[in-house]
Amino acid sequence: MSNRIEDTFGSMVFNDEAMKARLPEDIYAAMRRTIDDGRRLDISAAKVVAEAMKEWAIEHGATHYTHWFQPMTGITAEKHDSFISPSKCGKPVTEFSARELVRGESDASSFPSGGLRATFEARGYTAWDPTSYAFVKEGVLCIPTAFCSYGGEALDKKTPLLRSMEALNRQAMRIIRLFGDDKTTRVITTVGAEQEYFLIRKEDYDKRRDLIYTGRTLFGAAAPKGQQFDDHYFGAVKPPVKAFMDDLNDELWKLGIFAKTQHNEVAPAQHELAPVFGQANIACDQNQLTMEVMKNVAARHGLVCLLHEKPFDGVNGSGKHDNWSISTSGGRNLLDPGDDPISNMQFLVFISAVIAAVDDYQELLRASVATAGNDHRLGASEAPPAIISIFLGDELTSLLHAIENGEEYRVTDGGEMGVGVHVLPKIPKDNTDRNRTSPFAFTGNKFEFRMPGSNCAIAGPNIFLNAAVADELCRFADELEAAEDFDSALKALLRRTIAEHSRIIFNGDGYTASWEAEAEKRGLSNLKNCPDAIPRMKNKSNIEMLERQRVLSKKEIESRCEILLENYVKIIQLEAAAMSDMINHDILPAALKYSKVLSDGAAAKKAISPRLSICMEEKMLYSLSDLTDELYEAGIILDRDTVRIGEFDNVEECAVFCRDNVIEAMKRARNAADSIEKIVGREYWCYPTYGDLMFGVR
């Protein structure tokens, strides 16, 4: 098994091994300088790389190439061009130039821009990102690229992600130089995205218009069995699911993705895949690719992979835990406490910067994971609450408290140590329980951001996290570089930072009402839904920080806010329209058909027993009649409010209307429909039930 993995792993990727084997030494060295140090690749070198990449791709079955990019749709985009061109004699020859590798021109008019360009301003450009390896997928050479407008504004998520990584590199390098490190050449952010998902049978999916249109069930009464026994979590994987997982691993390994951990999750039919950590840019690309491969592999097995944050009401939704850390070019984790005092002090600087960043820019981080689907999940006793807080564990929290107050720090073995620069103790990595309710938890040498939803493009939260930490490090470096006494200035900086931002640290149960009240007293934001959260992206402090770190301009930030709000409105509008369609064409007809069955049954009983005052069928019929009337009226209100969505000119006002009116109308309609489902006989019901969907794969 191991030999097979070693032979196939990365076989469909034009990775370092492929480049080293196919490029001349000087060209390979130039490529490494481009990848490792961000140096520009000369056009003559790009020609050699393009030719080698083309030959490699053709050998691996590719007939076309594409610039693979990530517009603001949340998914990837690609336009395929073949390698063939006509020769003078009319026969085909294969060509792939440096220009075709480095830059492409795409019609940008149909991608979301948030007002960055008008419809008639259609030109957009894709630019090769050599730090993320090209790969072959389904006969196409996919070249990871950035996507920008004719005026240079970012129209994607890769461009600002690369900017944010460079910003953090700049500021982190200033800090580590202050600690005497003159060997490190670069600091990178690393990410590992745990991916949760559901698997259901394709035949059931095809019978549910809500799943087809929206990715989630808009109706559905609870099944007799849900997740109440906790028997699915880490349970034995069923053979059809195991076959899917095996196939998925093979496909991901070929693409150089280190798929590592797989298991059943809490809800029935829910599972998780976790990769090994990687450089943030590559990890974000690979997570997008992972989601696509999951869906394709599921189809081959007669299954459908659901990546919606909340596909089923009443059971856990799906998240994507974004494990984030910072490392040097030499592989040293800057969020690892280390074994010696100097490492500890450097660690405390970096972790203090993260604490300050999450506190100062909590609303920006909350906005980065705000989607219509995630509104159903956050705070639902299955995912973190909408309040941003940091879990550090008792040991680290006690140490920071001691530093803040200038006290002796009592270590876990009972001894005492001062908190001066040269006498800090070793901090154990795993000295505390994990807090599953924390949105942002320290887990030994990394932070786990647990708020992103399952289908979230993780570039978004990582852009803002990188930028915010970079800004705090910049402030730290400015102060320490100007200090006459580094040790004294460092101690004062740590003490002040911890004191100013301790409100964001919370190690308790984030699900309790008492925490919500406590968070309000601390001045922490509680942005429970998209209309509350997304506009906070445009806060003056957020714009100033992102511009200061050269990650996003004010215009680009405002455009992203516009796109996210428009997307929220479109999703609610689509869900409302899908509900209306199902009410009128599925649920009411099923209810009326069953009403006829009940009516006929009641008439038959009365014919046999004329003195019977009221029978069971009549009682059921009265209940069903009341519910169908209720559903019909709810549908009318839903249709009316859906029409009103188009009357708004201001997208923020429209989003608030959707939240306060349309979603409430949807809830009323669902309550009535789900009650009808509990009465109508199974053979008369119009689509697969929750029991069919969640327990159909066996």
Secondary structure, DSSP 4 states (H G I P E B T S, - for coil): -HHHHHHHTTTTB--HHHHHHHS-HHHHHHHHHHHHH-PPPPHHHHHHHHHHHHHHHHHTT--EEEEEB-BTTSS-B---EESEEE-TTS-EEE---HHHHHEEEEE-TTS--TTSS-TT--EEEEEE-TTS--EEETTEEEEEEEEEETTS-B-BSHHHHHHHHHHHHHHHHHHHHHTT--S---EEEEEEEEEEEEEEEHHHHTT-HHHHHHSS-S--PPPS-SSTT--STTPPPPHHHHHHHHHHHHHHHHTT--EEEEEE-SSTTEEEEEEPPEEHHHHHHHHHHHHHHHHHHHHHTTEEEE--S-SSTTS---BEEEEEEEEETTS-BTTS--SSHHHHHHHHHHHHHHHHHHHHTHHHHHHHT--HHHHHHTTSSSS--SB--EE--HHHHHHHHHHHHTPPEE-TTS-EE--STT-PPPPPSS-S---TT-SEEE-SSSEEE---BTT--THHHHHHHHHHHHHHHHHHHHHHHT-SSHHHHHHHHHHHHHHHHGGGB--S-TTSHHHHHHHHHHT--B--SHHHHGGGGG-HHHHHHHHHTTS--HHHHHHHHHHHHHHHHHHHHHHHHHHHHHIIIIIHHHHHHHHHHHHHHHHHHHHH-TT----HHHHHHHHHHHHHHHHHHHHHHHHHHHHHHTT-S-HHHHHHHIIIIIHHHHHHHHHHHHHHHTTS-GGG-SS--HHHHHS---
